Amino acid sequence: MKRLITLALIIIVSFPVLSQVGSRTVGADIYARTIDLNQKSLAFGLTEAQFAAIKDEAYANPNFVQGKIFQEDQLIKDDVPMRYNAYADEIEIKKNASDESYSALIKDPNIFVKIFKDIYVFVPYEGSNEKGGYFNVLSDGKTYDLYKKVTATYKEPQKAQTSYERDSPPSFTKTTKYYLVQNGTFLEMPSSKSKLLKMMDKKKDEIKNYIKKNNIDTDKEADMIKLVSYFDSLL
């Protein structure tokens, strides 16, 4: 796939400057660390039962799905059970589907994964892999790409302050943002249709007609993909 991560990226709106760093030889160790399952509940100050009740909320899909690992567009591992942890911003992988234990994939801009139909690329932040993050590539155009970022945030349990209130259990809440990407520049896609048309101002009339003719709902991901793909085709 075409890689849009370049040496000196400029960020606009909400996601910071991202840049490609380093290179890793094909076949190098891709396992960053083993995840200690026994420490997960303790890290949140929860009992095992409390953590078990909410842990699936931290994932884009809590199930391990067979996927592929690529390095610089070359397939290096196939049929790897994996999933995306939206709270830790990590790709979790197993060596075998039957394994109870799993590891975190090393964060490297030269390595990307395909989990069923979802492609995840890693983008560093200000030259640092530690501060970088994963994005889900929704469309890969000749000029513009559409990326998605899902983030899970942990909410601590809250005790009721009055007899009229109820205790709030711990939870993970997810937010989703979409980015129009061109040559390493990330523009957050607005939810407002008028602001979206302004973003695509160079083809505003064509986009406006396309939205009307095809009954495009910009709140729907599938329609957003169609819209960005059409916009890219006009350029």
Legacy VTK file of the C-alpha trace (Angstrom):
# vtk DataFile Version 3.0
C-alpha trace
ASCII
DATASET POLYDATA
POINTS 235 float
0.000 0.000 0.000
1.060 3.590 -0.495
2.742 4.955 2.637
2.005 8.579 3.465
4.236 8.885 6.506
7.112 11.200 5.606
10.125 12.770 7.285
8.751 16.161 8.254
5.033 16.013 8.770
2.956 19.033 9.666
-0.128 18.549 11.774
-3.242 20.689 11.544
-6.180 20.696 13.961
-5.891 18.101 16.695
-3.378 15.362 15.951
0.260 16.415 16.378
3.264 16.379 14.064
4.098 12.884 12.894
7.300 11.693 11.285
8.882 8.493 10.113
11.905 7.336 12.068
14.332 4.520 11.745
14.244 1.325 9.789
14.110 -2.279 10.870
15.388 -5.312 9.029
12.854 -7.825 7.785
12.444 -10.700 10.195
13.561 -8.719 13.255
11.815 -9.297 16.588
8.318 -7.823 16.314
7.237 -8.569 19.876
7.759 -5.496 22.052
6.751 -7.133 25.328
4.564 -9.787 26.872
1.428 -8.439 28.512
1.007 -9.539 32.126
-2.638 -10.522 32.401
-2.492 -10.706 36.197
-1.473 -7.058 36.478
-4.225 -5.609 34.304
-6.930 -5.388 36.972
-4.427 -4.128 39.550
-3.319 -1.336 37.229
-6.842 0.120 37.369
-7.330 -0.568 41.066
-10.150 -2.999 40.282
-10.997 -6.499 41.343
-10.612 -9.203 38.704
-14.404 -9.408 38.430
-14.749 -5.646 37.918
-12.064 -5.613 35.253
-13.504 -8.668 33.477
-16.851 -6.868 33.194
-15.415 -3.915 31.258
-12.222 -5.122 29.547
-13.869 -5.738 26.147
-14.866 -2.056 25.983
-11.198 -1.106 25.515
-10.997 -2.779 22.090
-12.149 -1.938 18.598
-13.034 -5.646 18.487
-12.299 -7.708 21.636
-11.843 -10.918 19.644
-8.470 -11.989 18.295
-8.782 -12.151 14.505
-6.363 -13.746 12.055
-4.288 -11.053 10.422
-1.134 -10.248 8.494
1.978 -8.295 9.477
3.838 -6.306 6.824
7.192 -4.593 6.890
7.789 -1.955 4.223
5.025 -3.526 2.092
6.507 -7.024 2.417
4.458 -9.711 4.179
6.536 -11.049 7.078
3.918 -12.975 9.097
0.572 -14.452 8.099
-2.354 -15.912 10.055
-1.431 -14.063 13.235
-4.201 -13.727 15.865
-4.401 -10.020 16.715
-6.611 -7.181 17.885
-6.353 -3.420 18.441
-6.378 -2.090 22.005
-7.847 1.417 21.726
-6.983 2.278 25.343
-3.306 1.292 25.268
-3.052 2.147 21.547
-1.385 -1.182 20.839
-1.751 -4.112 18.484
-1.969 -7.225 20.640
-0.811 -10.468 19.037
-0.669 -14.149 19.874
1.810 -16.669 18.538
-0.941 -19.295 18.429
-4.713 -18.909 18.528
-4.975 -21.304 21.483
-2.531 -19.320 23.640
-3.850 -17.578 26.731
-0.922 -15.156 26.782
-0.270 -12.479 24.192
2.198 -9.723 23.400
2.216 -6.170 22.081
3.480 -5.613 18.549
6.546 -3.402 18.374
5.679 0.167 17.377
7.525 0.872 14.143
6.413 3.123 11.252
7.781 0.555 8.794
5.459 -2.133 10.151
1.711 -2.205 9.533
-0.946 -4.859 9.997
-4.093 -6.014 8.295
-6.675 -7.419 10.700
-9.270 -9.028 8.433
-10.161 -5.984 6.274
-8.804 -3.310 8.618
-5.351 -1.847 7.947
-3.531 -0.210 10.872
-0.446 1.945 10.348
1.773 3.356 13.078
2.642 7.054 12.941
5.354 8.459 15.270
4.989 11.800 17.035
7.801 14.348 16.775
10.301 11.625 15.912
9.314 9.458 18.869
7.786 6.009 18.513
6.790 6.030 22.185
4.495 9.015 21.660
3.135 7.843 18.310
-0.148 6.128 17.584
-2.043 3.728 15.333
-4.503 4.800 12.661
-6.987 2.684 10.732
-6.668 3.368 6.976
-10.176 3.564 5.506
-9.273 4.705 1.998
-5.968 5.014 0.171
-6.197 7.514 -2.682
-3.756 9.036 -5.123
-3.878 12.428 -3.372
-5.926 12.031 -0.200
-6.330 9.189 2.280
-8.947 8.793 4.986
-7.706 7.651 8.404
-9.686 6.756 11.512
-8.521 7.044 15.106
-10.437 5.197 17.832
-9.528 6.095 21.407
-10.807 4.403 24.564
-10.753 6.404 27.807
-11.019 4.844 31.251
-13.615 6.249 33.645
-13.106 5.460 37.304
-16.010 4.234 39.443
-17.833 7.026 41.264
-19.744 6.796 44.507
-23.150 8.460 44.633
-22.991 11.834 46.386
-26.645 11.863 47.429
-29.402 9.333 48.058
-30.959 10.374 44.727
-27.930 9.317 42.740
-26.527 5.913 41.875
-22.986 4.648 41.994
-21.261 4.793 38.603
-19.322 1.621 37.757
-15.925 1.760 36.031
-16.052 1.840 32.251
-14.216 2.528 29.028
-15.738 5.050 26.633
-14.686 5.220 22.995
-14.398 8.231 20.714
-13.790 8.159 16.964
-12.140 10.831 14.843
-11.549 10.873 11.101
-8.632 12.523 9.328
-8.097 13.598 5.741
-4.426 12.893 5.051
-2.302 14.426 2.306
1.479 14.037 2.152
1.683 13.518 5.886
-0.630 16.384 6.856
-3.578 15.312 9.011
-6.803 17.344 8.875
-9.527 16.324 11.299
-12.804 15.795 9.457
-15.538 18.075 10.859
-18.975 16.729 11.728
-20.685 19.754 10.191
-21.572 19.345 6.512
-20.884 23.025 5.807
-17.409 22.775 7.341
-16.800 19.579 5.406
-17.633 21.369 2.148
-15.243 24.136 3.129
-12.498 21.567 3.667
-13.105 20.303 0.126
-13.494 23.845 -1.198
-11.484 23.262 -4.380
-14.268 20.924 -5.584
-17.095 22.317 -3.473
-19.802 22.353 -6.169
-19.063 18.811 -7.328
-19.011 17.534 -3.735
-22.261 19.306 -2.895
-23.987 17.748 -5.907
-22.538 14.320 -5.105
-23.839 14.462 -1.537
-27.319 15.436 -2.735
-27.481 12.991 -5.641
-26.240 10.007 -3.620
-27.983 10.892 -0.364
-24.657 10.884 1.486
-24.895 10.875 5.282
-21.580 12.160 6.629
-22.348 10.649 10.039
-22.010 7.203 8.462
-18.508 5.836 8.002
-19.323 4.029 4.755
-20.655 7.262 3.244
-17.628 9.206 4.472
-15.371 6.725 2.663
-17.394 7.160 -0.538
-17.217 10.932 -0.258
-13.447 11.086 0.289
-12.836 8.575 -2.505
-14.961 10.674 -4.863
-13.180 13.877 -3.827
-9.827 12.206 -4.475
-11.000 11.065 -7.927
-11.688 14.691 -8.914
-8.111 15.815 -8.293
LINES 1 236
235 0 1 2 3 4 5 6 7 8 9 10 11 12 13 14 15 16 17 18 19 20 21 22 23 24 25 26 27 28 29 30 31 32 33 34 35 36 37 38 39 40 41 42 43 44 45 46 47 48 49 50 51 52 53 54 55 56 57 58 59 60 61 62 63 64 65 66 67 68 69 70 71 72 73 74 75 76 77 78 79 80 81 82 83 84 85 86 87 88 89 90 91 92 93 94 95 96 97 98 99 100 101 102 103 104 105 106 107 108 109 110 111 112 113 114 115 116 117 118 119 120 121 122 123 124 125 126 127 128 129 130 131 132 133 134 135 136 137 138 139 140 141 142 143 144 145 146 147 148 149 150 151 152 153 154 155 156 157 158 159 160 161 162 163 164 165 166 167 168 169 170 171 172 173 174 175 176 177 178 179 180 181 182 183 184 185 186 187 188 189 190 191 192 193 194 195 196 197 198 199 200 201 202 203 204 205 206 207 208 209 210 211 212 213 214 215 216 217 218 219 220 221 222 223 224 225 226 227 228 229 230 231 232 233 234
